[in-house]
Amino acid sequence: MRQTLYIAPPVLLIAALATAGSAAAQEPSKPAAQPAAVSKAPEHWIPKLRLGDDNAYFEFYGQINKGLLVYDDGGTTENYFPVDNGNSSSRAGFRIYTLMEKGWSFGANLEWEWNPYSTTNVNQLNKDHFDWGTDLLRKAEIYLDSKDYGKFWFGQGSMASDATAEVDLSGTTVVGYSLISDMAGGPFFRNDDGTLSTVHVKDAFTNYDGLGRKFRARYDTPSFGGFSFATSVGTQVVPEETDVTVWDMAVRYDETYDAFKVGGAIAFSRPGDGNSIYDASVSVLHLDTGLSLTLAAGYSDKETVDGRYGYVKVGYQADIFDVGKTAFSVDAYFGKDIAGRGSKSDSFGAQVVQNLDYLQTELYLGARTYSLDQETADLQDSFAVLGGARIKF
C-alpha cells in the first residue's frame, strides 16, 4: 500500500543531505562577488526560496493551479470551482544540489502533489465532493550527474519514457497538450437516451506517454549533437504497489538553430503482462515569428485490442503586453480503439495563455470538444471550458 513508501524516501534524503554537506565542505571557497554598480529591481514577486549558491543549495519550490471548469455533456451543464487543473497539478517540494570534484554533481528531490478536486476526477455524480486525502508522492529520488558520463537516478521519479509524448513548445501546455483528457477527464459521457454512461472522458482519450513515474533506477547518457539516450527499470509503489517490474528506453533531441528551436522524443516501454507501448512527439518553434508546430502519436500493443492516436497543434506566441508573452494555439486529436474495439475518439481545442512574468503567473483559458463513437452505444458529444491561473514559487 502507499504508506510503505512514505517511510523510505525521507531516510534516503536525510542521507543525501549529509552527503551534500560533506561534499560542499571539500569545495574551495570562491572569491566574493563584487557588488553591482547599479541595483536592479527584483525579477520576480517571490524570490527563490533557496539557501546557498549555485554550487551548493537547499531549495523549496512549488506551484498552485486552480480554476473553473464548465462541462456540457449534451444534456446538462455543470460548473466545478475551485477545480484543480489536471494538466499541471498543484505541488510542493524541495531540492538539494552540490557540485563535487571532477565535474560531478549530486542532487536529491522530494515532491508531493495535492489535488482534492481535480479536473481528472470531478464528474456529474461527485460535484462539490472534495477528497482532502488525495495527496500523492511524486518524487523521492537522488542522482549523480556528470557531463562526461551522464546522469544516474535512483528512487521514485520519472521513468525514461515519461513525457516523451509531450514535447511541446507552444507555450500553452498549462491548459492543453497531447493528453487532452487532463482538461476534463473525470466527467461521464451521456447516452443519446439522456442517461449517463459509465464511460469517463479519460477512458477514451490518452497519449500513451510511456510509464510515467515509478520507483526505479535510471540512466541518461550525455547529449551528443542534441541527442541523448535513456533507459530505466522499476516498479509502481505509488499510489499502490503492483509488484510488476517494468522497463523502457527513450531517445530525446533538443537543439536551437539560428531561427528555430526543435525538441523531440521517441520511446519504447514494457508495462508488463506482455504489453508494449510506442510513443513519440516533436515540436518546432520559429523564434522570429513565434509560430510553432507540435505533433504526437502513440500505439499500445495489447493482446486484446491495440489502441492508437495522433495529435497536432499549431501555436503562436507574441509580446503583445509588457507584462509577459501571450500564447495562442489550436489542436486536434484522433484516437482509435482506445475505449474498446471499434471505438473512435476525436477532439478539437483552442487555448490562450497570458504570462505575468513578475508575478510568476500564467492566466489561461481553454475550450475543447470530446466525441466518442462506440459500436455498443450511442453517446452525445461533450464540450468543456477551463479557465484559471497557475502561480509558481
C-alpha positions in Angstrom: 0.0 0.0 0.0 1.1 3.6 -0.4 2.1 4.0 3.3 5.1 1.9 2.8 6.9 4.3 0.5 6.4 7.3 2.8 9.0 6.0 5.3 11.9 5.1 2.9 12.3 8.4 1.0 12.9 10.7 4.0 15.7 8.3 5.1 17.2 8.5 1.7 17.1 12.3 1.6 18.5 12.7 5.1 21.5 10.6 4.0 21.6 12.8 0.8 21.7 16.0 2.9 24.6 14.6 4.9 26.5 13.6 1.7 25.8 17.0 0.2 27.1 18.9 3.2 30.3 16.8 3.2 30.9 17.3 -0.5 30.2 21.0 -0.3 32.7 21.4 2.5 35.5 20.0 0.3 35.0 22.7 -2.4 37.5 25.5 -2.3 36.0 28.9 -1.4 35.4 31.2 -4.3 36.2 35.0 -4.2 33.4 37.1 -3.0 31.3 38.6 -5.8 31.7 42.3 -6.4 28.6 44.4 -5.7 26.7 45.5 -8.7 27.3 49.1 -9.7 23.5 49.7 -10.1 20.9 47.9 -8.1 18.2 46.2 -10.2 14.6 45.7 -9.4 13.7 42.1 -8.5 12.9 39.9 -11.4 10.0 38.1 -9.6 7.4 38.8 -7.0 8.5 35.8 -4.9 12.3 35.4 -4.8 13.9 31.9 -5.0 13.4 30.2 -1.6 17.0 29.0 -1.6 19.8 28.6 1.0 23.2 28.5 -0.6 24.6 29.4 -4.0 24.7 27.8 -7.4 27.4 25.4 -6.3 25.5 24.0 -3.3 22.0 24.8 -2.2 18.8 23.7 -0.5 15.7 25.0 -2.3 11.9 24.9 -1.6 9.6 25.3 -4.6 6.0 24.6 -5.8 3.0 25.8 -7.7 -0.7 26.4 -7.2 -3.0 25.8 -10.1 -6.7 26.5 -9.7 -9.6 27.4 -12.0 -13.2 27.0 -13.1 -14.3 24.0 -15.3 -17.5 24.2 -17.2 -18.6 20.8 -18.7 -21.6 20.3 -21.0 -22.4 16.6 -21.7 -25.2 17.3 -24.2 -27.9 17.0 -21.5 -26.7 19.2 -18.6 -24.1 21.8 -17.9 -22.1 21.6 -14.7 -19.7 24.1 -13.1 -16.8 22.9 -10.9 -15.0 25.5 -8.8 -12.4 25.8 -7.4 -11.1 22.9 -9.5 -7.5 21.6 -9.6 -6.1 21.8 -13.1 -5.1 18.2 -14.1 -2.8 19.5 -16.9 -0.3 20.6 -14.2 -1.2 19.7 -10.6 -0.7 21.9 -7.5 2.5 20.7 -5.9 5.4 21.5 -3.5 8.8 20.0 -2.9 12.4 20.7 -2.1 15.7 20.1 -3.9 19.3 19.8 -2.7 22.3 20.1 -5.0 26.0 20.2 -4.6 28.9 20.5 -7.1 31.6 17.9 -6.5 35.1 17.2 -7.8 36.0 16.3 -11.4 32.7 17.7 -12.9 30.4 15.5 -10.9 27.3 16.8 -9.1 24.9 15.3 -6.6 21.3 16.1 -6.0 18.0 14.9 -4.4 14.4 15.8 -4.9 11.3 15.3 -2.7 7.9 16.4 -4.1 4.2 15.9 -3.3 1.0 16.9 -5.2 -2.3 17.7 -3.6 -5.5 17.9 -5.8 -8.6 17.3 -3.8 -10.9 18.5 -6.7 -9.1 17.7 -9.9 -10.4 18.0 -13.4 -9.4 14.4 -14.0 -11.8 13.2 -11.2 -14.7 15.6 -10.8 -17.9 14.4 -12.6 -21.7 14.7 -12.6 -22.1 12.3 -9.6 -19.5 13.8 -7.2 -19.9 17.5 -7.6 -18.7 19.6 -4.6 -17.1 16.4 -3.1 -13.6 17.3 -2.1 -11.2 14.4 -1.5 -9.0 16.0 1.1 -6.8 12.9 1.5 -5.8 12.7 -2.1 -2.1 13.7 -1.6 0.4 11.8 -3.8 4.2 11.4 -3.5 5.5 12.4 -7.0 9.3 12.3 -6.4 11.7 10.9 -3.8 14.9 10.5 -5.6 18.7 11.0 -5.6 21.1 11.4 -8.6 24.7 11.7 -9.7 25.4 13.8 -12.8 28.4 14.2 -15.0 28.8 16.0 -18.3 31.2 13.3 -19.4 29.4 10.1 -18.1 25.8 11.0 -17.9 23.2 11.0 -15.1 22.3 8.2 -12.7 19.0 8.3 -10.9 17.5 6.2 -8.0 14.2 6.4 -6.3 10.6 7.5 -7.0 10.6 9.7 -10.2 10.2 9.8 -13.9 10.9 6.7 -15.9 13.0 7.1 -19.1 9.8 7.3 -21.3 8.0 9.8 -19.1 6.9 12.9 -21.1 8.2 11.5 -24.4 4.7 12.0 -25.9 4.5 15.6 -24.5 7.3 17.6 -26.1 5.5 20.9 -26.8 7.0 24.4 -27.5 3.7 26.2 -28.0 3.6 27.9 -24.6 0.1 26.7 -23.8 0.6 23.3 -22.2 -0.8 24.6 -18.9 -4.3 24.3 -20.4 -3.8 21.9 -23.4 -1.3 19.3 -24.7 -1.3 15.8 -26.1 -3.0 14.3 -23.0 -6.2 16.2 -23.7 -8.3 14.4 -21.1 -6.3 16.2 -18.3 -8.6 19.2 -19.0 -11.8 17.4 -18.2 -11.2 13.7 -17.8 -13.5 13.0 -14.9 -17.0 13.7 -16.3 -19.0 10.9 -17.9 -20.3 10.9 -21.4 -24.1 11.0 -21.8 -26.1 8.4 -23.8 -28.4 9.6 -26.5 -31.4 8.5 -24.4 -30.4 11.1 -21.7 -28.9 8.7 -19.2 -25.3 8.9 -18.0 -23.0 6.3 -19.5 -20.3 4.5 -17.5 -17.5 5.9 -19.7 -15.4 8.8 -18.3 -13.7 11.2 -20.8 -10.3 9.9 -19.7 -11.3 6.3 -20.6 -11.5 7.4 -24.3 -8.5 9.8 -24.6 -4.9 9.0 -23.7 -1.5 9.8 -25.1 0.3 6.5 -24.2 3.1 8.6 -22.6 5.4 5.7 -21.6 5.5 4.5 -18.0 5.1 7.8 -16.0 6.7 7.8 -12.5 7.9 4.7 -10.7 10.3 3.6 -8.1 13.2 3.0 -10.5 16.9 3.0 -11.4 17.5 5.2 -14.5 20.5 6.2 -16.6 20.7 9.1 -19.1 23.6 9.5 -21.5 25.3 12.9 -22.1 24.0 14.8 -25.1 25.7 14.2 -28.4 24.7 16.7 -31.1 21.4 17.4 -29.3 20.6 13.6 -29.0 20.5 11.7 -25.7 19.5 8.2 -24.7 17.9 7.0 -21.5 16.7 3.7 -20.0 15.2 2.6 -16.7 13.7 -0.3 -14.8 11.3 -0.1 -11.9 8.0 -0.9 -10.3 5.0 1.0 -9.1 4.7 1.8 -5.4 2.5 4.9 -5.5 -0.4 5.1 -5.1 -0.4 1.3 -4.7 2.2 -1.4 -5.0 1.8 -3.7 -8.1 4.9 -6.0 -7.7 5.2 -5.8 -11.5 8.7 -5.0 -13.0 8.6 -2.6 -15.9 11.3 -1.2 -18.2 11.7 1.3 -21.0 14.1 3.2 -23.3 13.9 6.6 -24.9 15.8 8.9 -27.3 15.5 12.7 -27.0 16.5 15.6 -29.1 16.9 19.2 -28.1 18.6 21.8 -30.2 18.4 25.5 -31.1 19.4 26.8 -34.6 19.6 30.3 -35.9 15.9 30.8 -36.2 14.4 27.5 -34.9 14.2 25.6 -31.6 13.5 21.9 -32.1 12.6 19.3 -29.5 11.6 15.7 -29.9 11.4 12.3 -28.2 10.6 8.7 -29.0 10.2 5.8 -26.6 9.5 2.1 -26.2 8.0 0.8 -23.0 7.1 -2.6 -21.5 4.4 -2.0 -18.8 4.1 -5.7 -18.0 1.8 -8.6 -19.0 3.5 -8.8 -22.4 2.2 -5.4 -23.5 4.2 -2.8 -25.3 3.9 1.0 -25.8 5.4 3.0 -28.6 5.1 6.8 -28.4 6.8 9.9 -29.9 6.4 13.7 -30.2 8.2 16.6 -31.9 7.8 20.3 -31.7 9.3 23.1 -33.7 9.3 26.8 -32.7 10.2 29.6 -35.2 11.9 32.1 -32.9 11.5 35.1 -35.1 7.7 34.8 -35.7 6.6 32.8 -32.7 4.9 30.2 -34.8 5.1 26.6 -33.7 4.0 23.1 -34.8 3.7 20.1 -32.4 3.0 16.5 -33.4 2.5 13.5 -31.2 1.4 9.9 -31.7 1.2 6.7 -29.7 0.4 3.0 -30.1 -0.4 0.4 -27.4 0.2 -3.2 -28.4 -2.1 -5.4 -26.2 -3.3 -8.9 -26.6 -7.0 -7.9 -26.6 -7.1 -4.6 -28.5 -4.5 -2.2 -29.9 -5.2 1.5 -29.2 -3.6 4.4 -31.2 -3.9 8.1 -31.6 -2.5 11.1 -33.5 -2.2 14.7 -32.2 -1.4 18.0 -33.9 -1.1 21.5 -32.5 -0.4 24.9 -34.2 0.7 27.7 -31.9 1.6 31.4 -32.0 3.5 33.5 -29.3 3.8 37.2 -29.3 4.9 40.1 -27.0 1.5 41.9 -27.0 1.8 43.2 -23.5 4.8 44.3 -21.4 3.8 42.0 -18.6 4.8 38.9 -20.5 4.4 36.8 -23.6 0.9 35.8 -24.9 0.5 32.4 -26.5 -2.3 31.1 -28.6 -2.9 27.6 -30.0 -5.4 25.2 -31.7 -5.1 21.5 -31.7 -6.8 18.2 -32.8 -6.8 14.7 -31.5 -7.8 11.5 -33.3 -7.9 8.2 -31.5 -8.9 4.6 -32.4 -9.7 1.6 -30.2 -8.8 3.4 -27.0 -12.1 2.9 -25.2 -12.6 -0.5 -26.7 -12.5 -2.3 -30.0 -14.2 -0.3 -32.8 -14.3 2.9 -30.8 -13.3 6.3 -32.2 -12.2 9.3 -30.1 -12.0 12.8 -31.6 -11.3 16.2 -30.0 -10.7 19.7 -31.1 -9.5 22.5 -28.9 -8.3 26.1 -28.6 -6.1 27.7 -25.9 -4.7 31.1 -24.9 -2.2 31.8 -22.1 -1.1 35.2 -20.8 2.2 35.2 -18.9 2.7 37.7 -16.0 6.4 37.4 -15.6 7.0 39.4 -12.5 4.1 37.6 -10.7 5.3 34.2 -11.9 1.8 33.6 -13.0 0.1 32.2 -16.1 -3.6 33.2 -16.8 -5.2 30.6 -19.1 -8.4 29.8 -21.0 -9.1 26.6 -23.0 -12.1 25.2 -24.8 -12.4 21.6 -26.1 -14.9 19.2 -27.7 -14.9 15.5 -26.9 -16.6 13.0 -29.3 -16.7 9.2 -28.7 -18.2 6.7 -31.1 -18.7 3.1 -30.0 -20.2 0.1 -31.6 -22.2 -0.8 -28.5 -23.6 2.6 -27.5 -24.7 6.0 -28.9 -23.1 8.8 -27.0 -23.6 12.6 -27.1 -20.7 14.9 -27.8 -19.3 16.9 -24.9 -17.9 20.4 -24.6 -15.6 21.8 -21.9 -14.1 25.2 -20.9 -11.4 25.6 -18.4 -10.0 28.9 -17.1 -7.7 29.7 -14.2 -4.3 30.7 -13.1 -1.0 28.9 -12.2 1.3 30.6 -9.8 4.8 29.2 -9.3 7.3 29.9 -6.5 
